Amino acid sequence: MFGVAALSDYKPQIHSELECQISELPYGISMGIELSRAVLDTITEQPTLIYSWHYRQINSRLDQMVLSLSQFIQAQNYLSLPIAASQVVDWENQKAHLSHKHLAQAAGLGWIGRNNLLVNKKFGSAIRLVSILTNMPLVTDTPVGFGCGDCYECLAVCPTQAIEKENKDFRYRDCFEKLKQFSRLPQIKYYICGVCVKVCAGKR
């Protein structure tokens, strides 16, 4: 998955470390990798060890991809700022240097679903994302509208009922508390769940 957004059309919450550079980097590149359906099938009511391993490996692959592309862009004498796939700078509010999913939405890769994740038309939420900011002149893609329609399956499976039905609000603090519980499971170690990802992937 690959898409490009003009940052003038994207209103991200940029971490203070990047604010001074944004004016020089008008384009955002979003890339994604599909998660393994078979791995997601191992998830029931909580993350599994094999999902935890898969999650780490996909993030590592994305970081290698974004590093390679960033080096290529720089070799063409343009600026390139790679943003790691999974690097949280504010755990309390679940914030990274920028929101990969909102950049991906602006780049036409999907919409923000009821589960507060990017939902792609083909892969559902079974994707991980990574981003690059650059000043290389690029053709931008068109955002897509909300596409969950009358699907509410993520509401039924959410372990902490963090997903609202009518107003599409998402109680991220409730979700985060559950992620902290899951991280204490034997050998999981990461703030991951995957339950709504699995059901969303199954609908595509």
Order of alpha helices (4+ residues) and beta strands (2+ residues): beta-beta-alpha-alpha-beta-beta-beta-alpha-beta-beta-beta-alpha-alpha-alpha
